[in-house]
Amino acid sequence: MTIEKREAKIPANTDPLTNGSGAAAILSAGIGAFLLGLLSIVADKVASLKYLFVFYQPTGPLSGVTTMAIVAWLLAWAILEMRWRKRNVNLTRISAAAFLLLGLSLLLTFPPIAELF
Amino acid sequence: MEITAQGLWTLIHGMGFGGLYLLACSGALVELYHRYSPTGEGPVSSRDESFLRAYLIVMSALAWLAVLSGTYIIYPWYRAVPPAGTSIAAAFPQLLLKSSPSTSGWHSLGMEWKEHVAWLTPISITMAAAVVLKYGHNLRSHPQLRAAVLCFTVVSFLAAGVACFFGAMLVMHAPVEGGRVIHLMDGN
Protein backbone atom coordinates (compact mmCIF):
# COMPACT_ATOMS: atom_id res chain seq x y z
CA MET A 1 0.00 0.00 0.00
CA THR A 2 2.79 2.35 0.94
CA ILE A 3 4.68 1.50 -2.24
CA GLU A 4 1.59 2.09 -4.36
CA LYS A 5 1.11 5.51 -2.77
CA ARG A 6 4.73 6.44 -3.38
CA GLU A 7 4.53 5.34 -7.01
CA ALA A 8 1.38 7.32 -7.52
CA LYS A 9 3.14 10.50 -6.41
CA ILE A 10 5.83 10.15 -9.07
CA PRO A 11 4.41 11.45 -12.35
CA ALA A 12 4.94 9.15 -15.30
CA ASN A 13 7.15 10.55 -18.04
CA THR A 14 4.31 11.13 -20.47
CA ASP A 15 5.74 14.39 -21.80
CA PRO A 16 8.38 13.47 -24.38
CA LEU A 17 10.74 16.12 -25.66
CA THR A 18 8.74 18.26 -28.09
CA ASN A 19 10.25 19.45 -31.36
CA GLY A 20 9.29 23.10 -30.70
CA SER A 21 12.64 24.23 -29.30
CA GLY A 22 14.52 22.67 -32.19
CA ALA A 23 12.14 24.21 -34.71
CA ALA A 24 12.58 27.63 -33.08
CA ALA A 25 16.37 27.35 -33.35
CA ILE A 26 16.22 26.23 -37.00
CA LEU A 27 13.74 28.83 -38.23
CA SER A 28 15.43 31.68 -36.37
CA ALA A 29 18.79 30.69 -37.86
CA GLY A 30 17.17 30.86 -41.31
CA ILE A 31 15.71 34.28 -40.48
CA GLY A 32 19.05 35.58 -39.22
CA ALA A 33 20.90 34.30 -42.27
CA PHE A 34 18.34 35.81 -44.65
CA LEU A 35 18.44 39.18 -42.89
CA LEU A 36 22.22 39.18 -43.16
CA GLY A 37 21.97 38.79 -46.94
CA LEU A 38 19.14 41.29 -47.26
CA LEU A 39 20.77 43.96 -45.10
CA SER A 40 24.08 43.59 -46.90
CA ILE A 41 22.32 44.54 -50.14
CA VAL A 42 20.34 47.37 -48.53
CA ALA A 43 23.52 48.82 -46.99
CA ASP A 44 25.31 48.59 -50.32
CA LYS A 45 22.57 49.85 -52.63
CA VAL A 46 20.65 52.46 -50.63
CA ALA A 47 23.06 55.35 -50.24
CA SER A 48 20.86 57.18 -47.74
CA LEU A 49 20.83 54.15 -45.42
CA LYS A 50 24.45 53.15 -45.85
CA TYR A 51 25.69 55.49 -43.15
CA LEU A 52 23.07 54.30 -40.67
CA PHE A 53 24.79 50.91 -40.73
CA VAL A 54 28.15 52.34 -39.70
CA PHE A 55 28.19 51.29 -36.05
CA TYR A 56 32.00 51.15 -35.95
CA GLN A 57 33.78 53.51 -38.31
CA PRO A 58 36.90 51.42 -39.10
CA THR A 59 34.72 48.49 -40.22
CA GLY A 60 32.12 50.61 -42.01
CA PRO A 61 28.58 49.43 -42.86
CA LEU A 62 29.55 45.78 -42.31
CA SER A 63 29.48 46.44 -38.56
CA GLY A 64 25.82 47.53 -38.63
CA VAL A 65 24.71 44.89 -41.12
CA THR A 66 26.10 42.03 -39.06
CA THR A 67 25.10 43.46 -35.68
CA MET A 68 21.50 44.03 -36.78
CA ALA A 69 21.24 40.58 -38.36
CA ILE A 70 22.60 38.93 -35.20
CA VAL A 71 20.28 40.91 -32.92
CA ALA A 72 17.28 40.08 -35.14
CA TRP A 73 18.28 36.39 -35.18
CA LEU A 74 18.56 36.23 -31.38
CA LEU A 75 15.28 38.10 -30.92
CA ALA A 76 13.48 35.80 -33.34
CA TRP A 77 14.98 32.80 -31.54
CA ALA A 78 13.83 34.04 -28.13
CA ILE A 79 10.30 34.80 -29.34
CA LEU A 80 9.89 31.48 -31.19
CA GLU A 81 11.37 29.55 -28.25
CA MET A 82 8.83 31.11 -25.90
CA ARG A 83 5.97 30.28 -28.24
CA TRP A 84 6.97 26.76 -29.30
CA ARG A 85 9.06 25.20 -26.54
CA LYS A 86 6.21 23.10 -25.12
CA ARG A 87 4.62 22.25 -28.46
CA ASN A 88 5.11 19.89 -31.33
CA VAL A 89 5.08 21.92 -34.51
CA ASN A 90 4.99 21.06 -38.21
CA LEU A 91 8.70 20.59 -38.67
CA THR A 92 8.44 19.77 -42.38
CA ARG A 93 7.08 23.21 -43.20
CA ILE A 94 9.33 25.00 -40.75
CA SER A 95 12.46 23.25 -42.03
CA ALA A 96 11.43 24.02 -45.62
CA ALA A 97 11.03 27.69 -44.71
CA ALA A 98 14.39 27.73 -42.91
CA PHE A 99 16.16 26.07 -45.86
CA LEU A 100 14.54 28.51 -48.27
CA LEU A 101 15.74 31.46 -46.16
CA LEU A 102 19.20 29.94 -45.85
CA GLY A 103 19.37 29.35 -49.61
CA LEU A 104 18.28 32.93 -50.28
CA SER A 105 20.93 34.20 -47.90
CA LEU A 106 23.60 32.28 -49.79
CA LEU A 107 22.38 33.83 -53.04
CA LEU A 108 22.07 37.35 -51.64
CA THR A 109 25.59 37.33 -50.24
CA PHE A 110 27.05 36.26 -53.60
CA PRO A 111 28.28 39.52 -55.23
CA PRO A 112 27.21 38.80 -58.85
CA ILE A 113 23.65 38.23 -57.64
CA ALA A 114 23.74 41.16 -55.21
CA GLU A 115 24.78 43.34 -58.17
CA LEU A 116 21.46 42.59 -59.90
CA PHE A 117 19.55 44.74 -57.40
CA MET B 1 62.68 35.65 -39.16
CA GLU B 2 60.14 38.33 -38.43
CA ILE B 3 56.41 38.89 -38.56
CA THR B 4 54.44 42.09 -38.17
CA ALA B 5 51.68 42.44 -35.58
CA GLN B 6 49.07 42.74 -38.33
CA GLY B 7 50.47 39.70 -40.09
CA LEU B 8 50.30 37.73 -36.84
CA TRP B 9 46.68 38.70 -36.27
CA THR B 10 45.85 37.66 -39.83
CA LEU B 11 47.51 34.32 -39.14
CA ILE B 12 45.55 33.82 -35.91
CA HIS B 13 42.31 34.77 -37.65
CA GLY B 14 42.80 32.60 -40.74
CA MET B 15 44.87 29.61 -39.74
CA GLY B 16 43.98 29.64 -36.08
CA PHE B 17 40.25 30.22 -35.85
CA GLY B 18 39.17 29.69 -39.48
CA GLY B 19 41.46 26.78 -40.31
CA LEU B 20 40.69 24.94 -37.08
CA TYR B 21 36.98 25.42 -37.69
CA LEU B 22 37.23 23.86 -41.15
CA LEU B 23 39.16 20.91 -39.75
CA ALA B 24 36.60 20.42 -37.00
CA CYS B 25 33.65 20.43 -39.42
CA SER B 26 34.33 16.98 -40.80
CA GLY B 27 34.28 15.47 -37.30
CA ALA B 28 30.97 17.09 -36.42
CA LEU B 29 29.39 15.99 -39.69
CA VAL B 30 30.50 12.38 -39.25
CA GLU B 31 29.26 12.28 -35.65
CA LEU B 32 25.90 13.80 -36.51
CA TYR B 33 25.41 11.66 -39.60
CA HIS B 34 26.63 8.34 -38.27
CA ARG B 35 26.09 8.16 -34.52
CA TYR B 36 22.84 10.11 -34.38
CA SER B 37 21.20 8.31 -37.28
CA PRO B 38 17.76 6.88 -36.43
CA THR B 39 19.09 3.53 -37.64
CA GLY B 40 22.32 3.86 -35.66
CA GLU B 41 23.56 0.75 -33.93
CA GLY B 42 23.72 0.68 -30.15
CA PRO B 43 22.84 3.48 -27.77
CA VAL B 44 24.71 6.78 -27.74
CA SER B 45 26.78 6.73 -24.57
CA SER B 46 26.67 9.70 -22.23
CA ARG B 47 30.43 10.08 -22.80
CA ASP B 48 29.98 10.36 -26.58
CA GLU B 49 27.09 12.73 -26.08
CA SER B 50 29.12 14.98 -23.78
CA PHE B 51 31.98 14.89 -26.26
CA LEU B 52 29.82 16.05 -29.17
CA ARG B 53 28.28 18.79 -27.04
CA ALA B 54 31.70 20.11 -26.02
CA TYR B 55 32.97 19.72 -29.61
CA LEU B 56 30.13 21.83 -31.02
CA ILE B 57 30.54 24.47 -28.32
CA VAL B 58 34.24 24.77 -29.21
CA MET B 59 33.33 24.95 -32.92
CA SER B 60 30.85 27.74 -32.18
CA ALA B 61 33.50 29.63 -30.21
CA LEU B 62 35.97 29.24 -33.10
CA ALA B 63 33.38 30.47 -35.60
CA TRP B 64 32.57 33.54 -33.51
CA LEU B 65 36.24 34.30 -32.87
CA ALA B 66 36.95 33.99 -36.60
CA VAL B 67 34.22 36.40 -37.74
CA LEU B 68 34.72 38.88 -34.91
CA SER B 69 38.50 39.03 -35.35
CA GLY B 70 38.05 39.25 -39.11
CA THR B 71 35.44 42.00 -39.00
CA TYR B 72 36.79 44.13 -36.18
CA ILE B 73 40.56 43.58 -36.28
CA ILE B 74 41.70 42.55 -39.78
CA TYR B 75 39.07 44.18 -42.00
CA PRO B 76 39.76 47.77 -40.78
CA TRP B 77 43.43 47.29 -41.76
CA TYR B 78 42.39 45.81 -45.10
CA ARG B 79 40.05 48.68 -46.04
CA ALA B 80 42.12 51.50 -44.56
CA VAL B 81 42.25 54.59 -46.75
CA PRO B 82 45.71 56.09 -47.22
CA PRO B 83 46.23 59.66 -46.11
CA ALA B 84 46.25 62.27 -48.86
CA GLY B 85 49.52 62.34 -50.73
CA THR B 86 50.47 58.77 -49.89
CA SER B 87 51.61 56.89 -52.95
CA ILE B 88 52.51 53.56 -51.35
CA ALA B 89 49.53 51.35 -52.20
CA ALA B 90 51.25 48.21 -50.92
CA ALA B 91 50.43 49.16 -47.33
CA PHE B 92 46.72 49.37 -48.15
CA PRO B 93 45.49 45.98 -49.40
CA GLN B 94 42.09 47.05 -50.74
CA LEU B 95 43.61 49.94 -52.65
CA LEU B 96 46.36 47.69 -53.97
CA LEU B 97 43.90 45.10 -55.29
CA LYS B 98 41.64 47.70 -56.90
CA SER B 99 44.57 49.41 -58.59
CA SER B 100 44.91 46.69 -61.22
CA PRO B 101 42.29 44.93 -63.39
CA SER B 102 44.18 41.69 -62.87
CA THR B 103 43.64 41.79 -59.11
CA SER B 104 40.48 43.86 -58.59
CA GLY B 105 38.31 40.73 -58.75
CA TRP B 106 39.90 39.46 -55.56
CA HIS B 107 38.29 42.44 -53.85
CA SER B 108 35.02 42.82 -55.77
CA LEU B 109 34.20 39.12 -55.65
CA GLY B 110 36.50 37.65 -53.03
CA MET B 111 36.36 40.10 -50.16
CA GLU B 112 32.82 41.29 -50.90
CA TRP B 113 31.59 37.67 -50.70
CA LYS B 114 33.80 36.59 -47.84
CA GLU B 115 32.93 39.47 -45.52
CA HIS B 116 29.23 38.57 -45.59
CA VAL B 117 29.01 34.83 -46.20
CA ALA B 118 31.41 34.10 -43.34
CA TRP B 119 28.77 35.28 -40.87
CA LEU B 120 26.50 32.38 -41.87
CA THR B 121 29.00 30.10 -40.14
CA PRO B 122 28.53 31.17 -36.50
CA ILE B 123 24.76 31.48 -36.97
CA SER B 124 24.50 27.94 -38.37
CA ILE B 125 26.88 26.20 -35.98
CA THR B 126 25.50 27.97 -32.90
CA MET B 127 22.06 26.72 -33.87
CA ALA B 128 23.44 23.20 -34.38
CA ALA B 129 25.18 23.29 -30.99
CA ALA B 130 22.04 24.54 -29.25
CA VAL B 131 19.89 21.77 -30.76
CA VAL B 132 22.42 19.07 -29.82
CA LEU B 133 22.70 20.51 -26.30
CA LYS B 134 18.93 20.43 -25.94
CA TYR B 135 18.16 17.06 -27.54
CA GLY B 136 21.34 15.02 -27.24
CA HIS B 137 20.75 11.34 -28.04
CA ASN B 138 17.03 12.12 -28.47
CA LEU B 139 17.94 13.47 -31.92
CA ARG B 140 17.62 9.86 -33.04
CA SER B 141 13.89 10.08 -32.47
CA HIS B 142 13.72 13.48 -34.20
CA PRO B 143 15.15 12.67 -37.65
CA GLN B 144 13.91 15.93 -39.19
CA LEU B 145 15.71 17.94 -36.54
CA ARG B 146 18.86 15.93 -37.12
CA ALA B 147 18.57 16.46 -40.89
CA ALA B 148 18.15 20.21 -40.43
CA VAL B 149 21.14 20.39 -38.08
CA LEU B 150 23.21 18.43 -40.60
CA CYS B 151 22.19 20.77 -43.45
CA PHE B 152 23.04 23.88 -41.47
CA THR B 153 26.38 22.36 -40.46
CA VAL B 154 27.14 21.63 -44.14
CA VAL B 155 26.28 25.24 -45.01
CA SER B 156 28.52 26.48 -42.20
CA PHE B 157 31.32 24.36 -43.66
CA LEU B 158 30.75 25.75 -47.17
CA ALA B 159 30.58 29.34 -45.91
CA ALA B 160 33.76 28.88 -43.88
CA GLY B 161 35.39 27.25 -46.90
CA VAL B 162 34.57 30.22 -49.12
CA ALA B 163 35.86 32.62 -46.47
CA CYS B 164 39.07 30.66 -45.94
CA PHE B 165 39.75 30.22 -49.66
CA PHE B 166 39.36 33.90 -50.45
CA GLY B 167 41.19 34.84 -47.27
CA ALA B 168 44.18 32.82 -48.43
CA MET B 169 43.99 34.31 -51.94
CA LEU B 170 43.73 37.85 -50.58
CA VAL B 171 46.74 37.34 -48.33
CA MET B 172 48.63 36.02 -51.35
CA HIS B 173 47.84 39.03 -53.55
CA ALA B 174 47.67 41.83 -50.98
CA PRO B 175 48.81 40.82 -47.50
CA VAL B 176 47.74 42.77 -44.47
CA GLU B 177 51.05 43.86 -43.00
CA GLY B 178 52.09 46.55 -40.60
CA GLY B 179 52.43 47.49 -36.98
CA ARG B 180 55.12 46.34 -34.59
CA VAL B 181 57.69 43.94 -36.02
CA ILE B 182 58.02 40.76 -33.96
CA HIS B 183 61.41 39.11 -34.21
CA LEU B 184 60.96 35.33 -34.09
CA MET B 185 64.46 33.99 -34.61
CA ASP B 186 67.78 34.69 -36.30
CA GLY B 187 68.58 33.05 -39.62
CA ASN B 188 71.92 31.66 -40.72
Interface residues (C-beta under 8 A of the other chain):
Chain A: P16 L17 N19 S21 G22 A23 A25 I26 S28 A29 G32 A33 L36 G37 S40 Y56 P58 T59 G60 L62 S63 V65 T66 A69 I70 W73 L91 T92 S95 A98 F99 L102 S105 L106 T109 F110 P111 P112 A114
Chain B: V67 T71 Y72 Y75 P76 R79 A80 S108 L109 E112 W113 E115 H116 V117 W119 L120 I123 S124 T126 M127 A130 V131 K134 Y135 N138 S141 H142 Q144 L145 A147 A148 V149 C151 F152 V155 A159
